[in-house]
Amino acid sequence: MARRVTWATDGIAKLAKDAESEPVKLTALRAILSDMMAVSQFAGLEQRMTEIEEQLHERTASTGCAG
């Protein structure tokens, strides 16, 4: 799957670079930015979940409950 994502990203970047049509370039660049923002938001959520899990583990450990 990672290879396909890389292939698609490379194709969109090439299209953005080489396209003669300004609307095509703009659409390609928007697609790249949109995907980057989605990945960034996911990474932020993943970090928040990790912090919550750590806090829950600390609470459980401090009360002597198995977790």
Buried (B, 14 or more C-beta within 10 A) or exposed (E): EEEEEEEEBEEBBEBBEEBEEEEEBEBBBEBBEEBEEEEEEEEEEEEEEEEEEEEEEEEEEEEEEEE
